[in-house]
Amino acid sequence: MTTAHKRDRHGFRGVPPPPVFDFDALPDGVLLNEYETAAVGRWSTNTLAAWRLREGHGLRWIVIAGGFIRYRVSAIRAFLADAAPRKRKPAKREPRSRATDAVSATQEPAR
């Protein structure tokens, strides 16, 4: 007797292989789904989902009937052409070691 495999209900969430179509030949009005968009940019589908949650991210999307997310080819081209550098958080200072704090606290001031 064979047992049925559990169905993965979460869908694909990785980086898809390169697209099988020529992105440069597509007209600007064509709508691409999340998987196709991720293939064009070589991004993870998780990355696209995270970008949709961020305020002010440059890659624009639309929602069509049924709640499906689509990206216009013109929006992807504009995002790729922008080339704005990422905003990075300032580097954190390294915490002081407790061992050096203990030594300095036990030393008496010079007289």
N, C-alpha and C positions, 0 to 999 in steps of 0.2 A: 504494500500500500504506500502511495506517495503522499507527502504532505504538501500543501500549498504554501508558497512563500508569502511572508507578510508584505503587503503592498506599502511602498514608501509614499506617504501622503504629503510629504513636504516639497516635493519637486526638486529640480536640479538647482543647486546653489553654488556651483563652482565657476571656474573660468572655462568657457566653451572654446573649442578649437577655432582657428581662423575661419572667417566666413567663406562660403562656397560661391558667393556672388561678388561681382565687381562693384564696390561701394562708390567709386568715382563715376560709374556709368548710370547710377540711379538719379532720377529727377528729384528736386528738392522737396516735393510734396509727398513722397512715399513715406508710409508709416512702417516702422520696424518694431517688432515686439522686444521684450526685455532680453531674451536670449540672443537675438540677432544683433542688438545694440551692444551687448557685452562682447560678442564675437568681434565686432568692428573695432572697438576700443581696447580689446584684450583686458577687460575688467571682469571682476567676479560679478555674478548676478546679485550677490550680497552687497557689494559696493554700490551698485545702482539703487538698491532698496534703501541703503543708508543715506545716499545723497538725496533721495526724495524726502527724507525726514528732516534734512538740514535746511534751515532758512537761508536763502540767498545763494544757493549753489547754482552754478552757471548752466548745467545741463537741464533743459526744459523738457517736460513730458506733457502728455494729454491723457485724459481718461475717456475711453469710448464706452459705448453701451455695454452693460454687463460688468462694468468696473475694471475693464482690461486697460493696462498701461501700454501706451505706445509712444514712440519717439520719432519725430520728423527728421528726415535726413538733413534738412537745412539746419535744424537745431544742433545736431551732432557735429556737422561741419563747423558751425559757429563756435561750439565749445572747444573743438580741437584747434581751431585757428586762434583762439583767445590767448593761449599760452601764458596766462597769468601765473606767477609763482604761488606756491602754497603758502598760506599763513601758518607760521609755526609758533608754538607756545615758547616763551622764553625758557632758557635752560634753568633748571632748579639748582640751587646751591647745594653742595654736598653737606650732609649733616656732620656736625663735629662729633668726634669719637668720644664716648663716655670716659674712656681710659685717660685721655688727655685732660678732660674736665676734672677728673678726680685728682690728678697730679697737681694741677694748677690750684685747686681748692685747698690742698694740704700744705702747699708751700707758704711759708711765712713771708711777709713783705720785708725787703732789705731795709736796715736802719742806718 
